[in-house]
Amino acid sequence: MSEQTSTPAAARIAGSTAAEIADSVRELIDRGHLSPGDPLPPVRALAERLGVNRNTAVAAYRRLARSGAVVSQGRAGTRVSRPAPPAQEGYAAAGSLRDVGTGNPSPALIPDLAPALQSAAGRPVLYGEAVIDPGFEAWARSWMAPDVPVEADALRLTLTSGAVDAVERLLSQALMRDDAIALEDPCFLASIQTVRLGGYRAVPVPVDAEGMTVEGLRAALDQGVRAVVCTPRAQNPTGASRSAARAAALREVLAEHPYVLVIEDDYYSMLSRHPFHTIIGPEHRRWALVRSVSKFAGPDLCLAVAATDPRTAERLALRLGSGTTWVSHLLQRIGHAVLRDPAALALIERAGAHYAARNADFAGRLARHGIVVPPGDGLSLWVPVPVPARQVADRLMRRGWLARTGDEFQLDPESGPSHHLRLTVHDLPEDDAEQLAADVAAAAAEAG
């Protein structure tokens, strides 16, 4: 692509730093001077016109790509992104295909809310009252206190409408647009969207079998990240859970950055087969541990608990006014009733064992077909394939399966095609599970 093929508006791009150039492009897009599909100047041409180093122009385009404002098309150049619905968890428009990419829990293993609904009614809650129901607060305190670096009486709790809401509020009270955030790569879909919508700059940190890597976190901190969002167990999509040794090593790295906000999203807490290991040290000043009830009590029970340091709790409280943006006391009472019911707790324990067993079983089936998969933890399996995952997914569609590729979970759009599928298999009957394993192997062989 030559500079003449870019639009006249692209000639108005200005700036001397990557941030200034990226902001200039965003402003042209916001004002309608650049439209979806419009080409941007080649990196070399833009750098020459602005009198900046070529790497500065590359960094500006990379920022824009990570925010979703532009898309890189290799030799075809860089263009303004066309609006597209963001990838979401849950069922896809599969038609006649069997959807094995949902990431959903099993409805049969979610506690029945009917008894809790009957006990939730009580006196009306009025404006100005405490935002946390006393009964639920006592239970939540006992749930969170053993795993945070403060004494129980110093623990501060905030309720939000789910874990995604908690992370969004935590970031918005601490960061400004274009601040850098360390995110796991590959990353949970909702975290990717939260960062993009907030205008933050994602710094990818690789994930291995023990979770976020030490060198990756150190490199992100060296780049000046102001927040770290991580998953201690059942990392979505990889299923990785942090080991005690890895947690200790990450705490040591973070000890030199006590004012970086660390958010641990322990979304799979009650279902996990692995112990919780925190990376928040006793001297760390800004932190939050977030636990949601959605995976074991049902996604419709939009309720999460954030345990934080006092300063973060004070800032969160400014955005959770009594009677306006609080979490419904009815939801709190329903959640409390479920989570203190022995039968419901037994079902949650059985659910965690079921997901782990079904994932291990399917990993064994794949191994017999020559595909080695660490079972991991969580509702899905992260399946490596020897060729780009999209090629395998296309061939699985011809066999009647709708799979999810790892491309949707990647932070860096220039990192190349993913070689992983994320498969949700815990609800497949034995015969279907065996057929899917055989079809994944056959599809990978065909694509190769």
QUIPE-V633708 format. One record per helix or strand of 3 or more residues. SS is the DSSP state (~ for helix, > for strand). FROM is the first residue (numbers start at 0). LEN is the number of residues. If there is no record, write none. Layout:
<<SS | FROM | LEN> <SS | FROM | LEN>>
This chain:
<<~ | 2 | 3> <~ | 7 | 5> <~ | 17 | 13> <~ | 42 | 8> <~ | 53 | 13> <> | 69 | 3> <~ | 73 | 3> <> | 77 | 3> <~ | 106 | 3> <~ | 113 | 7> <~ | 133 | 14> <~ | 151 | 3> <> | 155 | 5> <~ | 162 | 10> <> | 179 | 6> <~ | 188 | 10> <> | 200 | 8> <~ | 213 | 9> <> | 226 | 4> <~ | 243 | 11> <> | 260 | 5> <~ | 268 | 3> <> | 286 | 6> <~ | 293 | 4> <> | 303 | 5> <~ | 309 | 8> <~ | 328 | 11> <~ | 341 | 27> <> | 380 | 4> <~ | 388 | 10> <~ | 405 | 4> <> | 419 | 4> <~ | 429 | 18>>
